[in-house]
Amino acid sequence: MCIRDRCRPVPASARTHPGTGVRRAVPFKVAIRHALSFAIIWVHRLGGTLKVKVTGGPLIRAHALRPHGRLLRQSGLSVLALVAPVSAVLYWLTIPTDSWRPVFVGQIILVAICVLAAIAFFRTVIWVDRDGVSERGFLGRVTSYDKSVIGTIVLLDLYESGALDTHPQLFITGLDGRLLLRMRGQFYSRGAMEMIVEQLDAPIVRVAEPMTLQDLNRSRPELLYWFERRYTSHTS
């Protein structure tokens, strides 16, 4: 339409196909913008790093640290190696008698559990930057800690139970000594742990000699999970 000899473009959602009077569909990008208008999104720069927070969601920090991908592969191959021959035998026994349906239902349930476990694994992540650290655990629980509540970082090597191999372990404790976050070498690389140390820049305790669970339970029991404390108490 034109007003005072100046033409104003007609919005895309109001245009019609020539000769039909049928409105065109709203473009996809426009629809997305309208959908996002119902969410409150804050984007701000603090300390040179980008943070994004969507209402009701976790604080997404600058660096995302994820578990080793090989863990999912190894677990999947182990489950397949266990389930495949058992399923083959069960089908071989039940198909001639037409009683294979319970086996099939059980297999579907097992596959669903494996898919949910894989989704939970891919969603597990630790975010860190100069202002704090956040974690979304395997069960989906999200915790976030500002740098102001972080007391010390403990980095040590821990012996595996009944083995001579060691894995690095990182513990983040609060000002009151309470354990806030733990990174285990079975799931995270040493490089990911060093990233935590570099970004948080908190007081760090590096233990030179590898420790056993019993040693750690005697010196710093608050760093262990409750079942680890109970196990070491029984074994000692």
Secondary structure as the mmCIF struct_conf table of DSSP 4:
data_model
#
loop_
_struct_conf.conf_type_id
_struct_conf.id
_struct_conf.beg_label_comp_id
_struct_conf.beg_label_asym_id
_struct_conf.beg_label_seq_id
_struct_conf.end_label_comp_id
_struct_conf.end_label_asym_id
_struct_conf.end_label_seq_id
STRN STRN1 CYS A 2 ILE A 3
TURN_TY1_P TURN_TY1_P1 ARG A 4 ASP A 5
STRN STRN2 ARG A 6 CYS A 7
HELX_LH_PP_P HELX_LH_PP_P1 PRO A 9 PRO A 11
HELX_RH_3T_P HELX_RH_3T_P1 ALA A 12 ALA A 14
STRN STRN3 THR A 16 THR A 16
TURN_TY1_P TURN_TY1_P2 PRO A 18 THR A 20
HELX_LH_PP_P HELX_LH_PP_P2 VAL A 22 VAL A 22
STRN STRN4 ARG A 23 ARG A 23
HELX_LH_PP_P HELX_LH_PP_P3 ARG A 24 PRO A 27
HELX_RH_AL_P HELX_RH_AL_P1 PHE A 28 LEU A 36
TURN_TY1_P TURN_TY1_P3 SER A 37 PHE A 38
BEND BEND1 ALA A 39 ALA A 39
STRN STRN5 ILE A 41 LEU A 46
TURN_TY1_P TURN_TY1_P4 GLY A 47 GLY A 48
STRN STRN6 THR A 49 VAL A 54
TURN_TY1_P TURN_TY1_P5 THR A 55 GLY A 56
BEND BEND2 GLY A 57 GLY A 57
STRN STRN7 ILE A 60 ILE A 60
BEND BEND3 ALA A 62 ALA A 62
STRN STRN8 HIS A 63 LEU A 65
HELX_RH_AL_P HELX_RH_AL_P2 GLY A 69 THR A 94
TURN_TY1_P TURN_TY1_P6 ILE A 95 ASP A 98
HELX_RH_AL_P HELX_RH_AL_P3 ARG A 101 ARG A 123
STRN STRN9 VAL A 125 ASP A 129
TURN_TY1_P TURN_TY1_P7 ARG A 130 ASP A 131
STRN STRN10 GLY A 132 ARG A 136
TURN_TY1_P TURN_TY1_P8 PHE A 138 LEU A 139
BEND BEND4 GLY A 140 GLY A 140
STRN STRN11 VAL A 142 ASP A 146
HELX_RH_3T_P HELX_RH_3T_P2 LYS A 147 VAL A 149
STRN STRN12 ILE A 150 TYR A 159
HELX_LH_PP_P HELX_LH_PP_P4 GLU A 160 GLU A 160
TURN_TY1_P TURN_TY1_P9 SER A 161 GLY A 162
BEND BEND5 ALA A 163 LEU A 164
STRN STRN13 THR A 166 GLY A 174
TURN_TY1_P TURN_TY1_P10 LEU A 175 ASP A 176
BEND BEND6 GLY A 177 GLY A 177
STRN STRN14 LEU A 179 ARG A 184
TURN_TY1_P TURN_TY1_P11 GLY A 185 PHE A 187
BEND BEND7 TYR A 188 TYR A 188
HELX_RH_AL_P HELX_RH_AL_P4 ARG A 190 LEU A 200
STRN STRN15 ILE A 204 ARG A 206
BEND BEND8 GLU A 209 GLU A 209
STRN STRN16 MET A 211 MET A 211
HELX_RH_AL_P HELX_RH_AL_P5 LEU A 213 SER A 219
HELX_RH_3T_P HELX_RH_3T_P3 PRO A 221 LEU A 223
BEND BEND9 LEU A 224 LEU A 224
HELX_RH_AL_P HELX_RH_AL_P6 TRP A 226 THR A 235
#
